[in-house]
Amino acid sequence: MMVGKPKRLGGWWGPPAIFLAPAAVLFGVLFAAPAVSSLYVSLCKWTGFTPQMEFRGVRNFVKLSGDLRFWAAIKNNLWIMSVGGIIFFFFALLFAAALNSKFLRGRKFFQTMIFFPAFISVVGVATFWKLIYDPKSGLINLSLRAAGSEGLQWLDSAHAINSVIIMMVWAGVGGTMILLLAGMRRIPKDYYEAAEIDGASAPQQFFHVTMPMMREVILIALSLWMIGSMKVFGYIQALLAPTINDRNQVISTLQYQYAFSNRECIFMMGRATAMAVVQVCVVLVLVGIIRLFREKKSVEY
Amino acid sequence: MSPFYKLLIVVLIAGVVVIAYDLFQAKIEKGEGDPRIRFDPATGRFTFWKPEVRVRIVYASMFGPGEPVMRVRDDWIYMFEEDYSDVLAGKLGREVTGEERTRFVRETLKQAAEVRGDLSERLKAIESISDASKKTQQTEELLVWLEGRHVFLTPLEPMAGPEQKLRALRDLITGLDKLARDADPARLVRVAPRLVSVERRWQGRWVLSANRPRFLTGREVPDIMTGSKMELLALVQDHYAVPLNVPLAGEELSPLDAPDTYGDPGRTWREAFLPKMLKEGKYDFLDDPTVRGKIYLAPLTCSTTILFYNEVLLARAGIDSPPRTWPEFIAVCEKLKAAGITPLTADADVYSDYWQSWLIFRVMGPETWERTISGVPPEKPPAERGSDPPWTDPRYRRVHAEIRRLRDSGYFDKDFPGSTWPAAQRGFAKGSAAMMICGSWLVQELSGYKGLATAEGFRLKCFSFPQWPGGRQRDQTAAWAVPYGLMVCRQGKATAGAIELVKYLSAKDWPDMVHKNAQISCMVDADFSPDLAGIKQDFMNASAVYSRTPDIYARRFGSQVLSPRYRAFFLQEKGAGDYVSVEQFLKNMDEQNRRYLSDGGEEGYE
C-alpha cells in the first residue's frame, strides 16, 4: 500500500487557525483582555462604582508592601501550602498505597469512603466542620471533655488556620488519592516482582520503586495543591466569615474584603487588584519551581 | 456511536431544555401582558387592571421574601402599582371606557373562568384537611398560586388567619360566578389602566456589589436600593443618589416638603419621620460641599445596639430589674457570677466593638472620638491635623480599662474566644449566659428559640447601655441607632415614580410590619415593638441619636486599623509573645492614628 503525504488545506497555519479561532477569540475577549486590564486597575485608585479611575502608578504596590494584614495573609497561605501540604500528601500517599495493597479487602468501599467528601460543596463542608469545631456542643470538644481534657478553642484566632487545614485535608485528600492511585496502578507489576526477588521489603519497595516511578504524577498533584492553597477562598470564607480575624486571613479573603465586602464598605478596588497581581506572580513562581524538578525525559515503562 | 458522544448529546439536550424552561419561566413570571384581577374581600368588589405599562420602577433590595427584617410584602407593591397608576391615569387623562371596556372585561372574565375552575377544586381539597397547620400552609400556597395567575385578594389583613383567608377565597368564587351570570358584567367592575410596574430584585447582602456593573455602564440601574446608611454610602460618595430635600427638575417642592400623599395628606412627608432619625439621612461627614445638608436616605427603620438579658437567669440570681448605670451593671455581673451564672457571652468575631463604642459615647461623646480619629481642625488637610484628645487621654484609658475588667473579672463565657457567629447567641438562647450586647436584630434572629420561652428557659428582655455617672448629660440619654432605608438612584429611569414608591412604603403598612418584626420604625405613626419594650422609654425620649462610629466617618481607618487592633486587644491575643495591655493598645493606636493622618486620612488609603 502506498502511503501518500496528506494534502494540507491552505498551508501550514490555515486549518489550525480556523479551528482555533473561536476558542482564541473567546479566550482573548473573556480572559486575556480582562487579565491585562486588571494590571492597569492595579495601578489606579478606584472604588469600582465610577467609570473614572485615577492613575497612581505603583502606589498601590508600595502601600501593599507596608500592609501588615497582607503579609499576614501571605504567611497564612504559605503555612497552608507547606504544613497543610505535608499532612495532605502524607495522607494521600498513605491511602493510595493502602488501597493499592493486594492485602486490602473491600478496596472499592474504602476508596468511595475516602473520596466521598469531594462530593460535598465547599460551603457544605465548612458548615459541617463549624458544627464539629463548636467550642461547647462540637463533636471534638464533647469527646475531649468526656475524656477528661479541657477541650480546645478550635476556631479562635490562634488555631483557626490549623483547623482549616484539617478540614481541607479531610475534604480534598480523596481527589488527590485517586490521582496518585491511578499513577500507582500504571506501574507494571514486574518491577515489584523483581524487587521482591531481590529481597526488598514493602517500605523499601514503596520508596525505591513506587515513588520514583510516580515522580510525574506527584509533581502534578503537588502543583495543583500549591495553586489551590495559594488561591484558597471558600473554606476560609465559609468557616470563619462574616468577620475573619486578621490573623486568619488569606490573600483571597482579604482581597474580597478590600474590594467587595458590604460589611466594611471600603471598596478599594485598586489595592485588591494589586493583591491579585501579586498572588498570580507567587503562583507562577511556585509552579516554575516545581517545573525545575521535572525530568527532561519522562519515565518510561 | 461511542458512549462518549452519546453522553455529550444527552448533556447538550439537557442544557437546551434547562435554558428553554428558564426562558419560558421568566416569561410567565414577567406576565406584564396579562390583565390583573383584584378582589377586595371587605367590599366584595372587583377591579380589572388593563396592562399598559408606561413607568417601570426597579427596586433592588437586600432583604428578600425570606427575611422578615425590612422586607417589602408583595401585596404592598401591587397596591402601589395600582394606586400610582390611578394617579398617573388622572394626570394623563387615560380612562378605559365604552366598547374597549366591555371587550376587556369579557376577555378577562374568560381568563378568570379558567382560574375559577381550578380554584374551587383546590379550595375543596383544603377545606377537607383537618390538620390546622397543614391547612394554614396550604391556604398560603393557594394564595401564592392565585397571584401567579394574576388574581389578587387585597387588601387583606396582614395577620389574617386561615379561616378569614378561606372565607375571602369563597367570596371570590361567589363573586366571579355572579359576574359570569350578569348580562352586563362591565357595569359591576372597576376597570383601570395599569400604567406602573415595579420590578423587584432580591439581591441579598451584596446588593451594592451586584449592581456595581450596572452603575458603571449606566444600564439597568435600579431606581431604588435598600440598605443601611453605611452600606449606601458608596452611592452618595459617587453622586449616584437623589437628594430628597431638593426639588426634582420641574417641581416646586422637594419630595420631603410635598404632602404625605399616602399617609396623612394634611402634613408634609418630612413630618411623617421622627425628626431625630430623618436627620441621620444626611451624609455631611463626607468632605464634599455638594453633599452637605442633603438628605439622601429615607430612613424607614433602624437598628440599635443594646444589652439583652435572659430574665430567667437574672431572676435566679435575685435581680429583678436591669441595671441603669455602669457600676450597677458591674454589680449585676458580680451577683450573677456569685450565683454560678456566666454573666456575659460573645462571639469572637463580631459585636465586641460595641463595648468600646458605647463606653466612649457615654464617657466622652462621639464627637470627641471623631476629633481623635479624624483630627482637628477639620478645615485643614488631614496631614496637618492632630488628634485632640490623643488616644493616650485618661478617658480612653478608663474606657479600655473597663473593657479589660469585664474580661479579667471572668464575666465572659470562657469558651468565647473560639466561638464564631452565631454560636454565642445560640448558646445565649439555651441559657449559657445571662447577658449579651448585640443589635436589636437579635430578637428576630432568636425568634426560632421562642419555643424555649418557658418559665425555666429563656425570656429575652433588653435594656439600654448603662449610663456613666459623671458623664455629660446628653451622652447619658442618647440612643445609638443605625438607620436603614431606601435610596433613590439618579441614573434610574423612573425617578419620580421611585420617590412615590418610597413615600408609599413609608406610609402604608411598613411601620406596622416593622414593629411586629421587632424592628424600630423611624416613622412617627409607628408603634414600638413589644419585644423591645425595655428600651422604648430611652429610645423615644433620647436627647440625641448617635450613628457616627468610625466605620461611618473613617471607614478605612475603622476596618483596616481600629477594628483588627481592638479585636486583638479585646481577645487578649498572644501574638509574638506580646500581651496587649491597655497601655500598649492605646500607644499603638496613637501611633497608627498619627500615621493615618499623615498619610492623608481616608483618601490616602486607596
Interface residues (C-beta under 8 A of the other chain):
Chain A: K45 W46 T47 G48 F49 T50 P51 E54 R56 R59 N60 K63 R69 K130 Y133 D134 P135 K136 L152 Q153 W154 L155 D156 S157 A158 H159 L239 L240 P242 T243 I244 N245 D246 R247 Q257 F260 N262 E264 C265 I266 F267 M268 G270 R271
Chain B: R205 W206 V207 L208 S209 R212 F215 L216 G227 M230 E231 L233 A234 L235 Q237 D238 Y240 A348 D349 V350 D415 F416 P417 G418 S419 T420 W421 A423 G427 S432 D551 R555 R556 G558 S559 Q560 P564 R567 A568 L571 E573 K574 G575 Y605 E606
